[in-house]
Amino acid sequence: MTTIRHSPENRRPFWYWLTTGLLAFGMLAGGVGQLLQLKFNADGVTHLGYPLYLLYILGTWKIIGVIALLVPGYLLVKEWTYAGFFFLLTGAVTSHIVSGDGVSAYVFPLLFALLTVLSWYLRPANRRLVAPPQPESRMPQPANSLPPALSASAAQG
């Protein structure tokens, strides 16, 4: 009988999909509630001093963001989605703190900001934006050398 060893690298996809699923569920539920202007959402936004029409904007972008996170491809859009969710959620935390609300008012935006960071960190290679390869120079320069133009003038003077 063979034993399957569960290395941290084997569990990474599980943790990615768990955090991403929870994040997507929360953003989708919040976005729908905001589009419907449910009492909880409307009361919260007006308490913080924001106009009610902001709910339509936030709800729409949350739902679009959930779609962007879950569909394959569109890596740059995923990066922007993670950034947008992070700014949205940390902005919500800040708004509650500045308004004098207690921890219970901002614990969920804080948890979802953490889920955003974890989902971004745990994403698999096929969901990561890879930097384009840099052109290699023909002759590597020592780290402490001067550029050719400066080294020629330094040798003369």
ABEGO torsion letter per residue (X at the ends): XBBBBBBAAAAAAAAAAAAAAAAAAAAAAAAAAAAAGBAAAAAAAAAAGBBAAAAAAAAAAAAAAAAAAABBEGAAAAAAAAAAAAAAAAAAAAAAAAAGBBAAAAAAAAAAAAAAAAAAAABBAAABBBBBBBBBBABBBBAABBBAAAAAAAAAX
